[in-house]
Amino acid sequence: MTHDAVLVFSKTAGAIYLLTVFLGAVLWTYWPSRRRIYDEAAQSPLNDEEDHPCR
């Protein structure tokens, strides 16, 4: 196996690995059952029950 063949294999395997990790992260983030969690997190700064200035 030549250096060029190893280089092509490692670049291809790395690209496939990174694509798989990226798609997994996208699926995790946009999965429909997680919508409630993100909606609550988006509204949490607005639901501040303490009504006084920060010290």
Buried (B, 14 or more C-beta within 10 A) or exposed (E): EEEEEEEEEEEEEEEEEEEEEEEEEEEEEEEEEEEEEEEEEEEEEEEEEEEEEEE
